[in-house]
Amino acid sequence: MDKDYEKVYSRIEKSNWWFIGRRDLIFKIFKKVKDKQILEIGCGTGYNLKILEDNNFVTGLDNSKYFVKNKVINKIVLSDAAKLPFKKESFDYVLALDIIEHL
C-alpha cells in the first residue's frame, strides 16, 4: 500500500462518517458478546477492535507496517491474511470488513 495513502487512511479511519457508521453497526451487533476471542483481518490501526476490547479478547491482523506501528490497540499482528499465524479454531468471531471484496 502507498505510504501517503496509509497516512490519510489512518487519519480518516478515526473520524470519517463511513468508519464511524460501521463501528456503530459493529457495536450494535456485538454489544452482548462477552469473553470471546475476536480476530479482525485487515484491521487498519484497530479502531473497530477498540470498541470490542472491553468485554472480549481482540486481535487484529494487517499487512501494513504503518498501520501496525501506529495502532490504537496493543494486539495487532503484522501478517498476510492468506497465511494466518494462528492455530485453527483460535477465534470465536472473525471480521474481514472491506477486505474480501477487494480480493
C-alpha positions as CSV (number, residue, x, y, z in Angstrom):
1,M,0.0,0.0,0.0
2,D,1.2,3.5,-0.8
3,K,2.7,5.3,2.3
4,D,0.9,8.5,1.8
5,Y,-2.4,6.7,1.4
6,E,-1.8,4.8,4.6
7,K,-1.3,8.1,6.5
8,V,-4.5,9.6,5.0
9,Y,-6.5,6.3,5.6
10,S,-5.3,6.2,9.2
11,R,-6.4,9.7,9.8
12,I,-9.8,9.4,8.3
13,E,-10.4,6.0,9.8
14,K,-10.9,7.8,13.1
15,S,-13.4,10.4,12.1
16,N,-15.0,9.7,8.6
17,W,-18.7,9.0,8.5
18,W,-18.2,5.6,6.8
19,F,-16.0,4.3,9.5
20,I,-18.0,5.8,12.4
21,G,-21.2,4.3,11.0
22,R,-19.5,0.9,10.5
23,R,-18.2,0.9,14.1
24,D,-21.7,1.8,15.3
25,L,-23.1,-1.3,13.5
26,I,-20.3,-3.5,14.9
27,F,-21.1,-2.2,18.4
28,K,-24.8,-2.9,18.0
29,I,-24.1,-6.5,16.7
30,F,-21.5,-7.3,19.3
31,K,-22.8,-5.4,22.3
32,K,-24.0,-8.6,24.1
33,V,-20.9,-10.6,23.1
34,K,-18.6,-11.1,26.1
35,D,-15.4,-13.0,26.8
36,K,-14.9,-14.2,23.2
37,Q,-11.8,-14.3,21.1
38,I,-12.3,-11.9,18.1
39,L,-10.0,-11.5,15.1
40,E,-10.2,-8.7,12.6
41,I,-8.4,-9.3,9.4
42,G,-7.4,-6.1,7.7
43,C,-7.9,-4.2,10.9
44,G,-6.0,-1.0,9.9
45,T,-5.0,0.7,13.1
46,G,-7.6,-1.1,15.2
47,Y,-10.5,1.3,15.7
48,N,-13.1,-1.4,15.2
49,L,-11.4,-3.6,17.7
50,K,-11.1,-0.7,20.2
51,I,-14.9,-0.8,20.7
52,L,-14.9,-4.5,21.3
53,E,-11.9,-4.9,23.6
54,D,-13.6,-4.0,26.9
55,N,-15.6,-7.2,27.0
56,N,-13.6,-9.5,24.7
57,F,-10.1,-10.7,23.8
58,V,-9.3,-9.0,20.5
59,T,-6.6,-9.5,17.9
60,G,-6.0,-7.5,14.8
61,L,-4.1,-8.6,11.7
62,D,-2.9,-6.3,8.9
63,N,-0.2,-6.4,6.3
64,S,0.7,-2.7,6.6
65,K,3.8,-2.0,8.7
66,Y,2.5,1.6,9.0
67,F,-0.9,0.5,10.5
68,V,0.7,-2.0,12.9
69,K,3.2,0.7,14.0
70,N,0.5,3.3,14.5
71,K,-2.1,1.1,16.2
72,V,-4.7,2.2,18.7
73,I,-4.8,-1.2,20.5
74,N,-1.8,-3.3,21.6
75,K,-2.7,-6.6,20.0
76,I,-2.2,-6.1,16.2
77,V,-0.1,-8.7,14.3
78,L,1.7,-7.9,11.1
79,S,0.9,-10.7,8.7
80,D,-0.8,-11.7,5.4
81,A,-4.5,-12.9,5.5
82,A,-3.5,-15.7,3.2
83,K,-1.0,-17.0,5.8
84,L,-2.7,-16.7,9.2
85,P,-0.2,-17.2,12.0
86,F,-2.8,-18.7,14.4
87,K,-3.9,-22.2,15.2
88,K,-7.2,-23.5,13.8
89,E,-10.2,-22.5,15.9
90,S,-8.4,-19.9,17.8
91,F,-11.2,-17.4,17.5
92,D,-14.9,-17.3,18.1
93,Y,-15.5,-14.5,15.6
94,V,-13.5,-13.3,12.6
95,L,-14.2,-10.0,10.9
96,A,-12.9,-9.2,7.4
97,L,-14.6,-5.8,6.7
98,D,-13.8,-4.1,3.4
99,I,-11.3,-6.9,2.6
100,I,-12.9,-9.8,0.8
101,E,-14.5,-7.7,-1.9
102,H,-11.0,-6.4,-2.8
103,L,-9.5,-9.8,-3.4
